[in-house]
Amino acid sequence: MENSNENKYDISKSNFFANIPEKNDNKPKNEINDVSSQIISTPLSNMNPQISPTNFSNINNMNNISNINNYNNINNINNISNPPYSNSNFFSSQNFTSSNYYSPYQLNNNQYQNQNLNYQNNLNYYPPGQNQITPQSPSFFQKVSESAMNLIKKEDPLNLITDISPKFYEEIIEKSKKEIKCQALEKNEMNDKEIKSIISNPRKINDSILKNSYLIYDITTPKLNWFVNRRYSDFIWLREILISLFPTVLIPQLPKKKIGNRRFEEDFVEKRLKGLQNFLDELLSNEILKTADPLKTFLSLSERGFFEQQMKVLTPKNITVDTILGIKSFDGKIQVADLENEQLNNSKTYFASVENFFTVQEEEIKKIKINLNEYNVHMVEVCKHLEEMENGFNRLSQFYSKANFDKDICNVVEQYQIFFKNWKRIQINQTSIIRNKLLEYFKYIKNKGLSLIELIKKQNEVQNDYNKIKEELMNKKENYWKKMDITKWEMNPMAQIDSALLFRDKNYAFSKMCFQETMIVNNKGDLLGYYYRNNIININDVIKNIVKFSIDNLVKFSKEIEPTVTDVVNVWSNLASNL
């Protein structure tokens, strides 16, 4: 018991694996270290000429490979020669990247850890005096080389990224745009910049008939005296309807419905409430979206039965805009890109590059989140040990007081207790700020990217439909031209036609053939041109908004973290002055 209590507050024996049961290793420690030192002392390029040392620069920084062995085989805690807390500069960055604490995520997340375990499994240990393994042993390093080369050869996603600046296409579209008529939007009482709807009072409802539970929210629009109750599924319906009505408008993303079994946990409910409020705020900040009848219905129709009837009538399938005639604007006119412009031929590749950019960006952000989670886990352990040290000095202070020890030493111990208490508080605050601000930043970028990808995918569907019906029409006209039976050319009976030119000029004949089908194809082409122009604008706006939000987020982050840095100075200063 005495040893146990002593170890509890012994910082040199505190580490992040303290709760993991120890595993005995029959191999002599000095034998393992001898083998490890031989391996690490040989340059990697000598092991296999195909591997460049620059690709594994971190290996050159390892003074003792036993630390890596012990990190990856965490059950073997006895062999840790330099635990993280034995270093006086524990909080320096080197303890999270150097040999004292080598993170497997430095080489492609868990891949290095898995590969390193595979390498260790192929090690052959020999008793002293026998032939020990050497860097030249092909049986060992062949597998090391193959695994390392697999990591090196893996395509870096960054190599797939191309220029997504919309400036080139903006110039083309502005030069080749054309104006066509469309439906006019009618403003309503929602078209007021001061309109604000507030979501509040999330509460759990138990449905005895359907035998399920769900959350319901109060939504108040004070200026219009509207008050309704809505479920999460109602928000889903609203978003799907708005996407169908306004196919080229960026519709914000909804927060997740649930994460595992946390659907009704207080912290998750609070986060989802905030996400729903952000969703509604973005809708009400868009002058076009505010004109939508479904949004008005969502915010104003308080009778649940009537609202559900409206949901059944207004479905995405019933109101899908598949022609240019379904587009609406305030003045009844829209600008579309002219598809006859040859410079737009590469636009499909451009939009694919934009889609790929946001997809790869999300993958890169996931990697950062993994490291952020690792950081949080480490800091939780750090704070636990700081609390243990605080408690340790508290007990030591009581010990001195009970023994009527010198008052000066009691005061010193008390100051140490206060210091570790404040230091723990600072670490908790800083970790919380870092996590919250980074996650807020990542969520914004992700949601903007997802909304933009939705528009591009819808555009691709229109592009495919247009290509299909245009090809079918051209094949039909080619067939008509070969047969030269003018009675079947389906021309507009009201149009003036030059009969002589009709048989001499193929292009002229094609412009008169299949009058109604040509109108349908042209209409679909105008819709595609509308997508082109608006999505170029959307891409530009998203880039600008991400830049603005990133700057604002960083400024807020700096302002929030600044007091904690000042707090650090004060804690150290107070400790010194008090002592």
Steps between C-alpha positions, in 0.01 A plus 500: 500500500785737582657452160165541328435837663850614426471411132167680470670838533835409351507698174779285355269199515199679356427445134211471259506121523477480877173306491625239256603172666869427479621206298812305585752455224732204526760658274781680683464878477863559418474249216205686344673834534817358343307385196307827484815711517658301215195555285459868568870576462496392136373753242174395342645547153753222577223263591341529160627730224146561373400685817594863534589610856308823445174310490555377852679800647340439838701181541822699504375683809451183706761454767351182635277276292383321811265790559330432169484129572334572829259752351376260239499199732339688785454192715875486547520802730800375697738583217421873477835655571386861472134541599345829384490649847865436580590795280496834678380671182196281479280762345740578217401384153790253478331270749225441249723454195841379612619162613379568855146488372473396140150532354402239242301769320820666382501243222150480357299450819503135614688363199843555652395333823364196316803479277737531794324218681541285188869580493544402865325168444771411252786569740699196608673529835810293573660416834825684579795364308303370204449664161284804562292672238680769302381779271614289207265212584270474194242288683418793729541804280331360193163531670593840644588621152182368339276657763685831488481515121125438514466813714727702270329391178151580630362793302499822697149653468661843474644400162146464367405860578488748213429872479137567597508877468176599320647815340553343157144372474357817647650693210372250244148495638479878528604529137270224375194544721153544365182619665175307491162540666380292794240509778494799731539459875238666717618657824312437821515608863808284537706736281603713793865513603403513867312169494640264762367161611617358831517127577474405866374255760603161356310226681450129471163364388403136553260376234291222655339407168814471288699395807790731431646820641607822333592860575274793428603868478320830546554747214397862557499780242429802722456766236224302323354346818557146374547208736534135396635165622724306266686168496838432345331315212311821419832678448605222262180549298557876482855461375408244233218723372725807479764300310234401247357852465837679477744257334785751472474657846733380776276343764672469841558161655306362796675373814517127554184332622687282745843363582485145629270487801549866591177617340346627826816589692503859619824610333400348166151654516658838567739469205222391266284792615783737412540331160127531424509867598794562265309321222195719548708818528665430165164441333360827632810690388436406136251729325405237242443219749284725718245521219444122506151399607628179667718710732204717592290188557773351717516808723134603514268199477446404864233233452693174477241319289489776236878518491531125440249530214718767341803274538319225309401738219835675470758232427829527309360279223199726450692826466832400344625770263609310188454778242598864476132589532508395866771753592388816681654843554380832641493675160392199293833488318809281542849490355624170355828390345495447126592135442607581144816658642778249429700617804235342722586153371741446790250618761404145594863429591512821700193416707638150556819660634300714741306197621825307544657790689232505769499120521878484554480796738259304720739204506785726606283654772417151629872438551530822700198399708669170583800690634269742681330209673840358593596838641180511708564151637853600600385822665235314699779283637716806561223662703448181697867498599492871582207430730689212658795731563268762646353238733847371579623840613178547696569178691862601545386834643273320747787268587729795581232683696414195709867452580526869598773540238654836416234743368715614207511153346125470555450823308725377218303176467174695506623722215584192294150369563349829380730500198397154378134582561527811282714322243234229462232768456704671227558174314128419508409846370758498222412148386129587495557817296728326251258212450185712470645756261662242273185286486291809428738593220504149352121469518451825308741397224346152477142628479580757232680233299212252533244760386715592203554135403122449509457776242776362278350149512160640404669687217664175386156338485373785281816472288444128445132551413592775256771292332263204469204681343728708277672189367167328439373806314814528284477131406138549404583801282786313333257222415252751356771664292605171345143409401420849371126456570408858588145400602642327811735776611256633760563867418316798642204564269495867601865567412622639169717240324730534199424173316800528266742558786338223697643232268837666443602605851508224764541743791202702382292184464598382850391836646150444356458128573321360806372837613350396836782266600756768413319741731517243781874448445565874485297548816706236679816667367390833645440329834852355484637845410315639802670238720839585350471871566353476850731225619802699387363784715431252783857366490638852517267590789588183694872569465453859620278392789745231611783753496294753697380242752853363541636845580213580739535163671874546545449849644243364749731210581788741571283720720376202701840339541676827589368518861616145564851593387494801732373266768804276449732796558308601813508148644877473463551857621283444806685181583835677485387806697325295768803282550 
